[in-house]
């Protein structure tokens, strides 16, 4: 295995925190990735896979195991079953934003609104990344998975990944383990071949974010450049010179709550209805059927509420920091916990805990972290 001198995880994560692990391996091919993980799993030692490190908060104590850094790259263009569509098979270590740039340059629509999201393509389905009305679930066809339980490689359709709001069966959530312990080796997307001319943008959330009228027509290049500008204005495009970008993006998820609970929140709190799961067919035993099919009341959909609004209205404004801490909220975006230079993982965690406590005290709601926490407790 291509073992290398371990580097501090502060150098490999966008939050720039984390100690040097016991062991580190760079993998640059799919074969190396399979061989490395099978050996680690067979030995039963702790392991951690890192791509771009943009969704990780790693603790200050050294990780007592092997960190596998995935650097596989490559995009393969494939035919799609339907005319006017193209499939792309992308290696897990390929930069997500480089993939978006490639798609835009090729005139392929479906992921341009996710321009500027940091990290690697293999990590994208794990938390079903999304922005401005686009999510990877809308274009994902399948992934190539290496399962820990069997050591086997298989092609798994997107429908089996449990993709939901910033989640999947592959994601380790705060306080729980992944439903399926596996590592993505490649991702296949299906995109619309719209070319380089102007086209009508569908989706009210994307049109609203871009300031477009319903009839407006724009190019993919315009969408990408506009989204990058919007994200940069919020400190959400990585920049070594800007501490506001030394973050894991939105640290807390927008909370999904019942409609009844949402009504207890102030009316001005931004909220969006969440589409309910489809209701399955009902079977009525013949002895209980009287010729009329009673129509069940439609369930009231859950509601997604703005975590940023809750944080700010709990009295924690942009740029807030605890006394003596090098961790603080972004000066541009209340959802981003940032490293102001030299912050420890514990300082970042302490700020996260403080925010959780304030929001819970004010609104009765516990915000959940979006990044994966390794060796850190909230």
VENQUI-V225001 format. One record per residue. N is the residue number from 1. SS is DSSP state (~ for helix, > for strand, _ for the rest). PSI is psi in degrees with one decimal (999 if undefined). D_CENTER is the distance of its C-alpha to the mean C-alpha in Angstrom with 2 decimals. Layout:
# VENQUI-V225001
n=N ss=SS psi=PSI d_center=D_CENTER
n=N ss=SS psi=PSI d_center=D_CENTER
This chain:
# VENQUI-V225001
n=1 ss=_ psi=143.8 d_center=29.34
n=2 ss=_ psi=72.3 d_center=28.58
n=3 ss=> psi=141.6 d_center=28.47
n=4 ss=> psi=168.2 d_center=28.25
n=5 ss=_ psi=123.4 d_center=29.18
n=6 ss=_ psi=138.2 d_center=26.33
n=7 ss=_ psi=153.9 d_center=24.65
n=8 ss=> psi=137.6 d_center=23.36
n=9 ss=~ psi=-14.9 d_center=19.64
n=10 ss=~ psi=-25.8 d_center=19.90
n=11 ss=~ psi=-15.4 d_center=20.50
n=12 ss=_ psi=3.6 d_center=17.44
n=13 ss=_ psi=147.4 d_center=14.68
n=14 ss=_ psi=-18.3 d_center=13.85
n=15 ss=_ psi=-9.7 d_center=14.99
n=16 ss=_ psi=41.7 d_center=18.17
n=17 ss=_ psi=155.0 d_center=19.15
n=18 ss=_ psi=140.4 d_center=20.22
n=19 ss=_ psi=178.4 d_center=23.51
n=20 ss=> psi=127.3 d_center=24.85
n=21 ss=_ psi=169.6 d_center=24.35
n=22 ss=_ psi=-34.6 d_center=27.37
n=23 ss=> psi=147.5 d_center=26.60
n=24 ss=> psi=139.8 d_center=24.34
n=25 ss=> psi=130.6 d_center=24.25
n=26 ss=> psi=128.6 d_center=23.15
n=27 ss=> psi=134.4 d_center=22.67
n=28 ss=_ psi=-2.7 d_center=23.14
n=29 ss=_ psi=160.0 d_center=24.00
n=30 ss=~ psi=-39.0 d_center=22.89
n=31 ss=~ psi=-42.0 d_center=26.17
n=32 ss=~ psi=-37.9 d_center=25.63
n=33 ss=~ psi=-46.1 d_center=22.24
n=34 ss=~ psi=-48.3 d_center=23.94
n=35 ss=~ psi=-44.0 d_center=27.01
n=36 ss=~ psi=-49.7 d_center=25.31
n=37 ss=~ psi=-38.7 d_center=23.16
n=38 ss=~ psi=-39.6 d_center=26.13
n=39 ss=~ psi=-43.3 d_center=28.33
n=40 ss=~ psi=-43.8 d_center=26.09
n=41 ss=~ psi=-38.1 d_center=25.64
n=42 ss=~ psi=-33.2 d_center=29.36
n=43 ss=~ psi=-15.0 d_center=30.22
n=44 ss=_ psi=22.7 d_center=28.12
n=45 ss=_ psi=156.7 d_center=26.89
n=46 ss=_ psi=145.7 d_center=23.59
n=47 ss=> psi=154.1 d_center=20.89
n=48 ss=> psi=125.7 d_center=17.50
n=49 ss=> psi=132.1 d_center=15.64
n=50 ss=> psi=135.0 d_center=14.07
n=51 ss=_ psi=-98.4 d_center=12.83
n=52 ss=_ psi=-8.0 d_center=12.08
n=53 ss=_ psi=23.7 d_center=11.71
n=54 ss=_ psi=-2.3 d_center=9.20
n=55 ss=_ psi=38.0 d_center=7.34
n=56 ss=> psi=138.2 d_center=10.81
n=57 ss=> psi=111.2 d_center=13.80
n=58 ss=> psi=140.5 d_center=16.79
n=59 ss=_ psi=170.9 d_center=20.19
n=60 ss=_ psi=-18.7 d_center=23.44
n=61 ss=_ psi=140.7 d_center=25.32
n=62 ss=_ psi=136.2 d_center=25.21
n=63 ss=_ psi=121.1 d_center=23.08
n=64 ss=_ psi=69.2 d_center=25.94
n=65 ss=_ psi=-157.6 d_center=24.87
n=66 ss=> psi=128.7 d_center=23.57
n=67 ss=> psi=125.5 d_center=20.49
n=68 ss=> psi=116.1 d_center=19.78
n=69 ss=> psi=116.6 d_center=18.46
n=70 ss=> psi=116.8 d_center=17.41
n=71 ss=_ psi=22.7 d_center=18.97
n=72 ss=_ psi=138.6 d_center=19.67
n=73 ss=_ psi=162.2 d_center=19.68
n=74 ss=_ psi=142.5 d_center=21.10
n=75 ss=> psi=127.9 d_center=20.77
n=76 ss=> psi=124.5 d_center=23.21
n=77 ss=> psi=127.8 d_center=24.24
n=78 ss=> psi=153.4 d_center=25.37
n=79 ss=> psi=153.3 d_center=27.31
n=80 ss=_ psi=154.8 d_center=25.87
n=81 ss=_ psi=-31.8 d_center=28.04
n=82 ss=_ psi=144.3 d_center=28.30
n=83 ss=_ psi=147.0 d_center=30.03
n=84 ss=_ psi=8.4 d_center=28.13
n=85 ss=> psi=155.2 d_center=24.88
n=86 ss=> psi=141.5 d_center=23.67
n=87 ss=> psi=141.7 d_center=21.50
n=88 ss=> psi=125.0 d_center=19.77
n=89 ss=> psi=121.9 d_center=19.30
n=90 ss=> psi=134.1 d_center=17.21
n=91 ss=> psi=150.1 d_center=17.43
n=92 ss=_ psi=-35.7 d_center=14.53
n=93 ss=_ psi=0.6 d_center=15.34
n=94 ss=_ psi=134.1 d_center=15.60
n=95 ss=> psi=130.0 d_center=13.94
n=96 ss=~ psi=-45.9 d_center=11.38
n=97 ss=~ psi=-31.6 d_center=13.35
n=98 ss=~ psi=-36.1 d_center=16.54
n=99 ss=~ psi=-44.1 d_center=15.71
n=100 ss=~ psi=-43.8 d_center=15.26
n=101 ss=~ psi=-42.2 d_center=18.54
n=102 ss=~ psi=-46.9 d_center=20.20
n=103 ss=~ psi=-44.2 d_center=19.42
n=104 ss=~ psi=-43.4 d_center=20.77
n=105 ss=~ psi=-27.5 d_center=23.75
n=106 ss=_ psi=-0.6 d_center=24.47
n=107 ss=_ psi=31.1 d_center=24.38
n=108 ss=> psi=122.8 d_center=21.55
n=109 ss=> psi=147.7 d_center=19.70
n=110 ss=_ psi=-18.8 d_center=16.45
n=111 ss=_ psi=3.9 d_center=13.69
n=112 ss=~ psi=-32.5 d_center=15.60
n=113 ss=~ psi=-13.9 d_center=13.93
n=114 ss=~ psi=21.5 d_center=10.69
n=115 ss=_ psi=144.1 d_center=13.07
n=116 ss=_ psi=-7.4 d_center=12.57
n=117 ss=_ psi=125.5 d_center=8.85
n=118 ss=_ psi=170.9 d_center=9.60
n=119 ss=_ psi=-175.9 d_center=9.22
n=120 ss=> psi=162.3 d_center=10.58
n=121 ss=~ psi=-36.3 d_center=10.64
n=122 ss=~ psi=-26.6 d_center=10.95
n=123 ss=~ psi=-18.2 d_center=7.63
n=124 ss=~ psi=-45.6 d_center=6.01
n=125 ss=_ psi=-21.6 d_center=7.45
n=126 ss=_ psi=-41.7 d_center=6.90
n=127 ss=_ psi=19.2 d_center=4.02
n=128 ss=_ psi=64.7 d_center=5.28
n=129 ss=_ psi=154.2 d_center=3.68
n=130 ss=> psi=162.1 d_center=6.74
n=131 ss=> psi=139.0 d_center=9.50
n=132 ss=_ psi=41.0 d_center=13.16
n=133 ss=_ psi=-7.7 d_center=13.54
n=134 ss=> psi=138.2 d_center=11.94
n=135 ss=> psi=154.9 d_center=9.23
n=136 ss=~ psi=-23.6 d_center=9.33
n=137 ss=~ psi=-25.3 d_center=11.28
n=138 ss=~ psi=-21.4 d_center=13.99
n=139 ss=_ psi=-10.2 d_center=14.84
n=140 ss=> psi=128.7 d_center=13.94
n=141 ss=> psi=-50.7 d_center=17.32
n=142 ss=> psi=165.8 d_center=17.03
n=143 ss=> psi=155.1 d_center=15.92
n=144 ss=> psi=118.5 d_center=18.39
n=145 ss=> psi=143.1 d_center=17.99
n=146 ss=> psi=112.2 d_center=20.05
n=147 ss=> psi=134.8 d_center=20.70
n=148 ss=_ psi=-36.3 d_center=21.88
n=149 ss=_ psi=-30.7 d_center=24.36
n=150 ss=_ psi=-22.8 d_center=26.28
n=151 ss=_ psi=7.6 d_center=25.42
n=152 ss=_ psi=152.2 d_center=25.41
n=153 ss=> psi=131.0 d_center=23.41
n=154 ss=> psi=157.5 d_center=22.75
n=155 ss=> psi=120.9 d_center=21.25
n=156 ss=> psi=123.5 d_center=19.18
n=157 ss=> psi=153.6 d_center=18.69
n=158 ss=~ psi=-31.0 d_center=15.46
n=159 ss=~ psi=-17.4 d_center=17.43
n=160 ss=~ psi=7.4 d_center=17.66
n=161 ss=_ psi=-1.2 d_center=14.03
n=162 ss=_ psi=41.5 d_center=13.83
n=163 ss=_ psi=124.6 d_center=10.89
n=164 ss=> psi=-162.0 d_center=10.51
n=165 ss=_ psi=104.8 d_center=8.85
n=166 ss=_ psi=40.7 d_center=5.33
n=167 ss=> psi=166.3 d_center=7.46
n=168 ss=_ psi=174.9 d_center=9.80
n=169 ss=_ psi=-9.7 d_center=13.02
n=170 ss=_ psi=-9.9 d_center=11.68
n=171 ss=_ psi=136.4 d_center=9.55
n=172 ss=_ psi=110.2 d_center=11.85
n=173 ss=_ psi=159.9 d_center=11.82
n=174 ss=_ psi=120.7 d_center=14.06
n=175 ss=_ psi=6.4 d_center=17.54
n=176 ss=_ psi=173.0 d_center=16.99
n=177 ss=_ psi=163.3 d_center=16.50
n=178 ss=_ psi=142.7 d_center=14.64
n=179 ss=_ psi=-27.6 d_center=16.75
n=180 ss=_ psi=113.5 d_center=17.01
n=181 ss=_ psi=104.5 d_center=17.29
n=182 ss=> psi=162.0 d_center=16.71
n=183 ss=> psi=130.9 d_center=15.41
n=184 ss=> psi=130.7 d_center=14.33
n=185 ss=> psi=-34.2 d_center=17.05
n=186 ss=> psi=161.4 d_center=16.55
n=187 ss=> psi=136.8 d_center=14.75
n=188 ss=> psi=123.8 d_center=16.95
n=189 ss=> psi=153.1 d_center=16.23
n=190 ss=> psi=120.8 d_center=18.98
n=191 ss=> psi=156.6 d_center=19.52
n=192 ss=> psi=133.2 d_center=22.42
n=193 ss=> psi=90.5 d_center=25.09
n=194 ss=_ psi=-8.5 d_center=26.04
n=195 ss=_ psi=-162.1 d_center=27.60
n=196 ss=_ psi=0.1 d_center=27.99
n=197 ss=_ psi=-177.7 d_center=29.87
n=198 ss=_ psi=146.5 d_center=28.97
n=199 ss=> psi=164.1 d_center=27.49
n=200 ss=> psi=129.4 d_center=26.68
n=201 ss=_ psi=123.1 d_center=23.12
n=202 ss=_ psi=154.6 d_center=22.20
n=203 ss=_ psi=112.2 d_center=20.04
n=204 ss=~ psi=-33.0 d_center=21.23
n=205 ss=~ psi=-42.2 d_center=17.98
n=206 ss=~ psi=-43.4 d_center=17.71
n=207 ss=~ psi=-41.1 d_center=21.49
n=208 ss=~ psi=-43.4 d_center=21.48
n=209 ss=~ psi=-32.5 d_center=18.97
n=210 ss=~ psi=-4.7 d_center=21.13
n=211 ss=_ psi=37.2 d_center=24.34
n=212 ss=_ psi=140.4 d_center=25.63
n=213 ss=_ psi=157.1 d_center=28.37
n=214 ss=_ psi=-30.9 d_center=27.97
n=215 ss=_ psi=-2.4 d_center=30.43
n=216 ss=_ psi=145.6 d_center=29.06
n=217 ss=> psi=132.4 d_center=28.55
n=218 ss=> psi=172.8 d_center=26.64
n=219 ss=_ psi=161.3 d_center=25.63
n=220 ss=~ psi=-39.8 d_center=22.31
n=221 ss=~ psi=-39.9 d_center=23.18
n=222 ss=~ psi=-41.9 d_center=23.75
n=223 ss=~ psi=-48.5 d_center=20.36
n=224 ss=~ psi=-48.0 d_center=18.60
n=225 ss=~ psi=-36.8 d_center=20.95
n=226 ss=~ psi=-44.0 d_center=20.71
n=227 ss=~ psi=-43.1 d_center=16.92
n=228 ss=~ psi=-39.3 d_center=17.14
n=229 ss=~ psi=-42.0 d_center=19.98
n=230 ss=~ psi=-47.2 d_center=18.29
n=231 ss=~ psi=-40.2 d_center=15.26
n=232 ss=~ psi=-36.4 d_center=17.90
n=233 ss=~ psi=-19.6 d_center=19.94
n=234 ss=_ psi=6.6 d_center=17.26
n=235 ss=_ psi=28.7 d_center=16.80
n=236 ss=_ psi=16.3 d_center=13.32
n=237 ss=_ psi=124.5 d_center=14.66
n=238 ss=_ psi=133.6 d_center=15.55
n=239 ss=_ psi=115.0 d_center=19.30
n=240 ss=_ psi=-27.0 d_center=21.39
n=241 ss=_ psi=-3.4 d_center=23.92
n=242 ss=_ psi=107.9 d_center=21.79
n=243 ss=~ psi=-23.1 d_center=20.87
n=244 ss=~ psi=-19.2 d_center=18.68
n=245 ss=~ psi=-2.2 d_center=16.13
n=246 ss=_ psi=73.1 d_center=16.46
n=247 ss=> psi=-179.3 d_center=13.39
n=248 ss=_ psi=30.6 d_center=9.82
n=249 ss=_ psi=-142.4 d_center=9.19
n=250 ss=_ psi=114.8 d_center=9.32
n=251 ss=_ psi=-33.5 d_center=10.53
n=252 ss=> psi=142.9 d_center=11.31
n=253 ss=_ psi=144.8 d_center=9.95
n=254 ss=_ psi=130.7 d_center=12.36
n=255 ss=> psi=137.2 d_center=14.74
n=256 ss=> psi=117.8 d_center=15.90
n=257 ss=> psi=167.7 d_center=19.63
n=258 ss=_ psi=155.7 d_center=22.80
n=259 ss=~ psi=-35.7 d_center=24.77
n=260 ss=~ psi=-43.6 d_center=27.55
n=261 ss=~ psi=-39.5 d_center=25.57
n=262 ss=~ psi=-32.6 d_center=24.19
n=263 ss=_ psi=-15.1 d_center=27.87
n=264 ss=_ psi=-12.2 d_center=28.54
n=265 ss=_ psi=156.6 d_center=26.32
n=266 ss=_ psi=142.7 d_center=27.96
n=267 ss=_ psi=-28.4 d_center=28.29
n=268 ss=_ psi=-6.3 d_center=26.83
n=269 ss=_ psi=119.8 d_center=23.38
n=270 ss=_ psi=139.6 d_center=21.06
n=271 ss=> psi=155.5 d_center=19.97
n=272 ss=> psi=133.7 d_center=18.96
n=273 ss=> psi=143.9 d_center=20.15
n=274 ss=_ psi=128.0 d_center=17.90
n=275 ss=_ psi=129.1 d_center=19.55
n=276 ss=_ psi=156.9 d_center=21.27
n=277 ss=_ psi=142.9 d_center=21.27
n=278 ss=_ psi=141.2 d_center=24.29
n=279 ss=_ psi=128.8 d_center=27.46
n=280 ss=_ psi=169.4 d_center=29.14
n=281 ss=_ psi=141.0 d_center=32.82
n=282 ss=_ psi=139.8 d_center=35.25
n=283 ss=_ psi=121.3 d_center=38.30
n=284 ss=_ psi=118.3 d_center=41.43
n=285 ss=_ psi=143.0 d_center=44.28
n=286 ss=~ psi=-38.2 d_center=47.41
n=287 ss=~ psi=-13.6 d_center=49.50
n=288 ss=~ psi=8.3 d_center=47.18
n=289 ss=_ psi=125.3 d_center=46.98
n=290 ss=_ psi=26.9 d_center=49.44
n=291 ss=_ psi=-4.5 d_center=48.75
n=292 ss=_ psi=130.5 d_center=46.07
n=293 ss=_ psi=105.1 d_center=42.36
n=294 ss=_ psi=133.4 d_center=41.16
n=295 ss=_ psi=117.4 d_center=38.08
n=296 ss=_ psi=145.7 d_center=35.55
n=297 ss=_ psi=134.8 d_center=34.08
n=298 ss=_ psi=131.8 d_center=30.66
n=299 ss=_ psi=142.4 d_center=28.09
n=300 ss=_ psi=124.6 d_center=26.85
n=301 ss=_ psi=149.5 d_center=23.15
n=302 ss=_ psi=169.1 d_center=20.73
n=303 ss=> psi=134.8 d_center=19.60
n=304 ss=> psi=128.4 d_center=16.39
n=305 ss=> psi=153.8 d_center=17.57
n=306 ss=_ psi=115.1 d_center=16.57
n=307 ss=~ psi=-36.0 d_center=15.66
n=308 ss=~ psi=-42.0 d_center=16.78
n=309 ss=~ psi=-43.4 d_center=20.08
n=310 ss=~ psi=-41.4 d_center=20.62
n=311 ss=~ psi=-50.0 d_center=20.22
n=312 ss=~ psi=-35.9 d_center=22.58
n=313 ss=_ psi=0.7 d_center=25.01
n=314 ss=_ psi=7.3 d_center=25.18
n=315 ss=_ psi=16.1 d_center=26.82
n=316 ss=_ psi=104.0 d_center=24.12
n=317 ss=_ psi=170.4 d_center=24.02
n=318 ss=_ psi=137.9 d_center=22.25
n=319 ss=_ psi=0.1 d_center=23.49
n=320 ss=_ psi=141.0 d_center=24.37
n=321 ss=_ psi=146.7 d_center=25.02
n=322 ss=_ psi=149.5 d_center=26.96
n=323 ss=_ psi=131.3 d_center=30.42
n=324 ss=_ psi=2.8 d_center=30.64
n=325 ss=_ psi=148.0 d_center=26.91
n=326 ss=_ psi=6.2 d_center=25.15
n=327 ss=> psi=143.1 d_center=21.83
n=328 ss=> psi=163.0 d_center=21.39
n=329 ss=> psi=150.5 d_center=19.38
n=330 ss=_ psi=147.4 d_center=18.82
n=331 ss=_ psi=-6.2 d_center=21.93
n=332 ss=_ psi=-17.0 d_center=20.04
n=333 ss=_ psi=111.9 d_center=17.11
n=334 ss=_ psi=-10.8 d_center=17.63
n=335 ss=_ psi=-10.4 d_center=14.06
n=336 ss=_ psi=117.9 d_center=13.75
n=337 ss=> psi=131.2 d_center=15.59
n=338 ss=> psi=156.5 d_center=17.21
n=339 ss=> psi=114.2 d_center=19.59
n=340 ss=_ psi=7.1 d_center=22.85
n=341 ss=_ psi=103.1 d_center=24.27
n=342 ss=_ psi=12.6 d_center=25.16
n=343 ss=_ psi=142.3 d_center=23.19
n=344 ss=_ psi=164.6 d_center=22.99
n=345 ss=~ psi=-37.1 d_center=20.20
n=346 ss=~ psi=-35.9 d_center=22.58
n=347 ss=~ psi=-40.3 d_center=22.98
n=348 ss=~ psi=-42.2 d_center=19.28
n=349 ss=~ psi=-38.5 d_center=19.30
n=350 ss=~ psi=-39.8 d_center=22.51
n=351 ss=~ psi=-41.7 d_center=21.13
n=352 ss=~ psi=-43.2 d_center=18.21
n=353 ss=~ psi=-41.8 d_center=20.93
n=354 ss=~ psi=-43.0 d_center=23.17
n=355 ss=~ psi=-45.6 d_center=20.73
n=356 ss=~ psi=-46.2 d_center=20.11
n=357 ss=~ psi=-41.1 d_center=23.89
n=358 ss=~ psi=-44.0 d_center=24.78
n=359 ss=~ psi=-40.4 d_center=22.56
n=360 ss=~ psi=-42.6 d_center=23.87
n=361 ss=~ psi=-35.8 d_center=27.40
n=362 ss=~ psi=-38.0 d_center=27.24
n=363 ss=~ psi=-3.6 d_center=25.44
n=364 ss=_ psi=27.2 d_center=25.40
n=365 ss=_ psi=132.3 d_center=21.65
n=366 ss=_ psi=114.1 d_center=19.54
n=367 ss=_ psi=141.1 d_center=16.14
n=368 ss=_ psi=137.0 d_center=13.52
n=369 ss=> psi=145.8 d_center=11.40
n=370 ss=_ psi=-39.8 d_center=7.63
n=371 ss=_ psi=161.1 d_center=8.12
n=372 ss=> psi=131.6 d_center=10.14
n=373 ss=> psi=126.6 d_center=13.75
n=374 ss=> psi=112.7 d_center=16.41
n=375 ss=_ psi=23.8 d_center=19.95
n=376 ss=_ psi=139.8 d_center=19.10
n=377 ss=_ psi=138.1 d_center=20.14
n=378 ss=_ psi=999 d_center=19.44
